[in-house]
Amino acid sequence: MFKKIIAALIDKPFLTSIFVVDLAILLLHKPPFIFSLVMMSALIGMSMYFGQKIALFKQP
């Protein structure tokens, strides 16, 4: 399971770096409200993309 997650993150290094930096900025800094909303929506979009890419739970 963890091998699949790491492999998917290594496969897309640019998106992974944007994801990590976006998460760090939202957690460690206090950005303005509108910028925070834009960053949060980008974080949610990247999370959904990585969720589709990894697909840990297969449904029949």
N, C-alpha and C positions, 0 to 999 in steps of 0.2 A: 504494500500500500504506500509506504513512504518512498520507495524507489520510484513509483509511478508519479508521485507528486514532484519529487526532485527532478526527475527526467523531464517533466512538462515545463517546469520553471527554467531549467537549463536550456531547453529547446528554444525558448523565446526570451533571450537575455534583455532585449530592449524593453519589452512589456514588463518583465519582472523587475527591472530597475526602476521603472516609472511607478509600479505598484508599491515597491518598498519605500521609495522616497515620498510618495503621496501619503502613505500610511504614517511614516515618521513625522512629516510636517503636521498632519492632523492630530497626532498624539502629543507631540512635544512643543508645538507652538500654538499661538492663538491667532489664526488668520482672520481677516475680516469676514463678515457673515456671508456675503454673496460669493466670495472666493471659496469659502468653506463649503458652501452648497455645491459649487461646480466641482471641487475636488472630491467631495463625497459621492457625487453622481458618477464621476470617473472611476472611483474606487469600486463602486457597486457594479458598474459595467465590466471592469476588468475581472472582478470576482466571478461574475456570471460567465465570462468568456473562459476563464481558467476552469471553472466547474464543468462546462461543456467539454473542454479539451481533455480533462483528466477522466471524467465519467467513472468515478469510483464505484457507484452502485448501478449495475445494469438491471434494467427492467425487461421482463419478457415481452 
